[in-house]
Amino acid sequence: MTIEENIRIPRPVAAGIGFFIPFNVYLLPWSAQTPRATDLVGAAFLVTVAVLLLMGLRLSRRLAVRILFVAVLLLPMFWHGLRIGELSALIDAIRWVVGFGWALGLTWMARSNRLRSVVFKGIILGTVGCVVVIVMQVVGLTSLTISLGWAAQDAVLGTSWAGILRVPGLEPNVNGSAAVVSLCVPIALGLLDEGRVSRIWLFVALGTVVTGSALTLNRSSILVSGVTVSTWVFLAGKQSIRTGWKVSAVLLIVTGLAVYGPPGGWKRWNELASLNNLTQSQNFQVRVRSTLYGLHLLSDNLLGIGRDYQGHIERYMRSYMRNSTTSPHNAFLQIGLMAGLPLMLWVVWKLGIRILSLLRRGSVETWLSLHLFGLFFFESYFAIPTVISLVSWLALQPFTKRFLNNSTFIRKAVTSTKDMAS
């Protein structure tokens, strides 16, 4: 007996929940510090768990110890937020707690044969919605997207590169929006490996990520998507999907590059190639210097320093060049600087274990872990609530699966509900 057998989530609701994971709207469009859709849904999952606790849930000792272990890993992040004394410094820690609700809720739906494909199709459609927002901004409707809660109040309305406008999308930063859009690729690959969708979903995902990257001029998302698809072709694609179809997916990308060029055109990608010395590229210098200094900061502060790391990196970078940054350009370093080395190693370990399971079989969880692992080497993506929610699910799922299989509390909860109704 499982929760799903007693509390049936309607399929449209599951699809809607999946849709709003990437299409993470701002609930209070008029406020710069508004909660997001993932905050609301994650909190709702936590409230559901609290109700079940009150109705008779008992956690096993082993599970309780593991949950306590995760909570301890989050303590430095809370401490640094309280020490800094600003709400913005606590938001990330709070979202990690809300992420525990997402871990429960997504496991709840993903382990249901009735809901698994529905919720993940919803995520793919949500990324398509993100591209629609980008298109609206490209044609000059950025103010409308902000008013609708489809863009951040403090989003940069447009940054220019070589005379070309780069729009932010749903996230405050253009690179974050492109990364969220690219999540449709590993999810489509996983559903294909599981035999839950037709091949058309893969081509929808590929078209979505290529369009998103082309409009945002983002390179990292298309590169990581290409690596993910290539790995699927040569490593763990389901055998029932013929090699011809896999090769066709790759040829589609290659043909697009030959006809149109990479996202932003060849000018964007010739930035480094046109230079005699690779280290002369300012973009390259910013990324390398900020990452190396972030690593230095982490080695000196093994329990992190909270959001103070942004000020340290900015001051360090300004001593070398006029254009500065507050990002270490690496999500693993970011979470280490926020909460300490233990939490960083925990995230690396959990994602790594799932990636290794690709040697046996492919699934949504394994391909998504590989894709996120690659993205994390390019930007500080743990500033995105969508990423926090998904990583919490991927890392906590083995714990929450035991929670959801506890039929004793389910029967007790259902019995109590029937008694109350009568």
N, C-alpha and C positions, 0 to 999 in steps of 0.2 A: 504494500500500500504506500503510495506517495502523495505528496501535496497535490500534484497535478490531478490525481484521481479523485480528489475531494473538492478542490477549489479550482474550477476550470476558468482559465483566462481566455476570453474570446479571441479568436484569431485576428480580427481587425485591431484589437487593443495591443496584441503582441507586435503586429506589424507597425503600429504607431510608435510603440516604445523603441523599436529598432530604428525607425525613421529619424527620431529626434536624438539619437546618439550622435550622428554626424551633423544633422541639421539642428544644431544646438542653439536655439533662439534665446534672445535676451528677454526675460519675463517682464522687466520694467525698462522699456526702451528709453524713457526720459532720464534715467539715472546712469551715471558712469560706473557705479558699483552694484549693478543688478545681478541677481542670481540667474543661472542658466537653466535650461530645460533639464539637463542631466542632474542638476542639484535637486530639483523638485522630484523627479522620478526616483532617484537614489534614496532620498529622504522617505518617500512613500514606501519603498521596500523595507527600510529600517523600521518604520512604524508597524508594518505588517509582522515583522519578526518579533517586535516588542509585544504585540497583541498575542501572538502564539506563545510567547514566554509566559504571559499572564494566564493563559488558558491551559498551562500544564507542560510546557516544554522543559525537558531536562537535557542538558548537554553532557555528553560523555566526558570523563576526566581528561582523556587524551585530546579531545577536540578543544576543551576549555584551555588546556595548557598551550596548544598551538595558537589559538586566538590571542591569548595573553602575550605570547611571544611576538606576534605581529604588532600588538598594541605597544609593547615596549620599544620596538623599532621606530615607532612614530613619535615617541616621547620627545626626543631632541628637537623635532620640528615644532612641536607645541611650545617647548621651552624657549626656543629662539623667537617664536612669534610673540610670546608674552614679554620676553626681554626687550624686544624692539618696541613693543607697546602700541602697535598700529594694527587696525583690523586687516589691512591688506597683507600684513605679514602672517596672519593666522588663516587666511582663506585657503591656502594650499593644504595645510594640515586638516582643516575641516573637510575639504573635498576628498582627502584620502579616507576619512572616516565614512563619508557618504559613499565612497567607492566600495566599502564593505557591503553596503546595501545592494550596489550593482553586482557585486560578486555573487550574492545570494540570488538576486532576481534573474540574472542572465543564466546562471546555472539551472535555476528552476525551469526556465523556458527552453534552454538549449538541450537539456536532457529529455525533453518531451518530443516524441516523434511527430506529434500533432502540431507543435509550435516551432520546432527547430528551424525548418526552412523558412517559415513565415517571418520570424524575427530577423534572420540574416538577410532575407530579401528586402526587408524594410530598411536595413542599414545601407544596402546598395542603392535603393531609391533615394535615401537621404543624401547620399553623396551626389546623386544627380541633381537634387534640389540645391545643393551647395554650388554646383556649376551654374544653375539658373541665376542664383544671386550674383555670381561673378559676372555673368553676361549682362545683368541689369546695371551693374556698376560700370561696366565697359561702355555702355550706351548712354551713360550720364545720369543714371537713376540712383546714385549712391545715397543721396539725402532720403529718398523714399525707403531704401533698405534699412537705414538707421531708424527711421520713424516706425517701421513695422517690427523692429526688434530683430532684424536679419543681419545687422552689422553693429559693431560696438560704437558707443558714443564717442570714444576717444580714438577710433580707428583713423589711420592716415588715409585721407580721401584719395590719394593717388601719389605715388612716388614715381619719378621718371628715371628711366635708364636709356641712354642713347636716344632721347627724344620719344621714347615709348612709355606710355602710362602703365603703371602696375597698380592694380586695385587690390584692396585687402581681402575681399570675400567675407565670410561669416566671422572669421577670427580677427583679432586686432592686427595681426601680422600676416602679410601675404604668404610667407613660407608655411605658417601654421595652417592656413586654409588649404594650400596645395597638399600638405601632408594628410589632412583629414580626408580630402577627396580621394587620395590614392588608396585608402583603406578598402575600397570596393574590390580591388584586384585580389588580395589574398583571400577575402571572403568568398568571392566567386570561384576561385580555384579550390577552396575547401569544399564548397557545396558540390562542385563537379566530382571531386574525388569520392565524396560520400554518395554520389548518384542521386542527389536530391533536386537538381535543376538541369535544364537543357543547356546546350552549348551557347545559346544566344546570350545567356547571362554573362558569360566571359567576354563576349564581344561588346556588350553594353558597358561592362566595367572598363575594358581597355579604351573604348571611345571616350568614356567619362574622364579617365585620368589623363589621357592625351589632350583633350580639350581644356581641362583645368590647368594643366601645366603650360599649354600654349598661351592661355589668356593671362596667367600670372607670371609668366617668364621664369617659372621655378624649375631648377635642374635636379635637385636632390630627389624629389618625389618620382620623377620619371625614371631616373637612374635606378633607384631602389625597386621600383615596379618592374623594370626590365630584368633586374637580377632575380627577383622573385619568380617571374614567369619563366625565365631560362632555367632556374633550378627545378621548377615544376616539370618542364619539358624533359630534362635529362635525368632527373632523380626519382621523383616519387609520384608522378602523374598516374592516375588510375589506369590500369591496363585496358579496361574496357573502352577507354577513350583512345581511339586510334592515333598513331603517331602523326598521321596526315593532318588531323585536326590541331594537334599541338604545334606542328610546324607552320600551319596556316596562321595561327595566332601570332607567332613570331614574325612571319612574312608580312602580316598586316602592319606591324610596327615599323619594320624595315622599309616597306613601301612608302609609308607616311613620311619617314625621315628623308627618303630620297626625293619625294615630290615637294613636300612642304619645308623640310628641314626640321631641326629640333625645336623645342619650345622657345619662342622668341626669335627664331631664325638663327642663321649661322653667325650673325654678328655677336649675339649673346654668348655663344660657345667659343668664339674665336678670341675672347678676351685674354685668355692665357696663351693660346697658340701664337698670337701675333707678337708676343714679347720674346726677346732674346733670352731672358732669364726668368724662370718661373717665379722666383722669389720677388720679382719686381711688381707682381700683381698685388695691388692694395687689398683686394678682397681675400686673396690667399694669405697675405700677411696677417690680416685681422683674425682670420679663423685660426691659424696656427698659433699665433701669440696668445690669443684669448684662451684657447684650449690648454696650452702648456702652462699658462699661469693659473688656470682653474685647477689643473692637476697639482700644482705647487701649493695652492691654497688648501686643497683637500688633504695633502700629506701633512700640513701643519695643523689641521683642524679635523681630526678623524671623526668627530661627532658633529661636524658641520658648523655653519655660522648663520643659518637662516638666510633671509633675503639680503643681509648685509653683503653677501658675496657680490651683488650687483655693483655696489659702490666701490668695492675693492678692485674689481675688474675694470670699471670705468676709469678710475684714477690711474691704474697701471697702463691702460691703453693710451690715455691722453699724454703720457710721458713719451710715447713713441710716435704718435701721429695725430693729426688734427681730428680726423673722423674717429669717434670712439664707439664702444659697444659695452653693454652690461651683461652680455651672454657669453658663457664658455663654449658655445656652439657644440655642445655634446650633452644629451639628455642624461646619460649615466652620471657624468660629472655634476650636472645640475642637481639631481636628487641626492647625490653624495654631499654636496655643499649645503643643501637645504636641511637634510636630516642625518647625515653621517654615513660613514663607510659601511656599517652593517646593513642598512636598508638598501644601499646601492648594490651590495653583493647579493642580497636576497633577491632583488629584481633580476639581476644578471643570471643567477642560478635558476630561477623559475622559468624564465624565458628560454634559457639554454637547454634545460631538460626537455622542454616541449619541442624545440628545434631538433634535438637528437632523435626524437620519436618519429621524425620524417623518414628515417631509415626503415621503419616498419610500415607506416601508412600515413597518408595525408588526411588532414581534417581542417576545419575552419580554425580551430585553436592553434594547430601547428603552423599553418601558413601565415596566420596573423602574427604569431610570435616571431617568425623569421623576418617578416616585413617590418615590424616595429623595431626589432633589433638593428636592422640596417638603417632605418630612419634616425635612430637615436645618435648616430655618429655625425649628424649634420647640424642639428639645431637643438635648442632647449625646449623640447616638446612637452615636458611635464608642466608647462604653464597652461596647457590646453586641457580643460575639464574632460573632454571626450577621451583623451589619451589616458588620463588618470583612471577613469571609469573602466576602460578596457584592460589596462594593466592590472588593476585590482582584481578583476574577474579572472584573468589568466593566471595570476599568482595565487589566488585564494581558492580557486575551484576545487582542488583536491580536498581542502578542508571543508568547504561548504557541501560537497557531495555527500560526505558522511552526515552532515547536518540534515540534509534533505531526505536521507534514507532512514531517518529515525522514525519508524512507523509507530512507536509507542506514543510519542507526544502527538502525532497526527490523529490517531484514534481517539485519544483523550480530548484533543481540541475539538474534533468533530462531534463527539458525544456531548461535550459541554455546550456547543452551539445549538444542538438539537434540543437539549434540556432547556436552554434559555428561550428558544423559540416556542416551546410548548408551554 
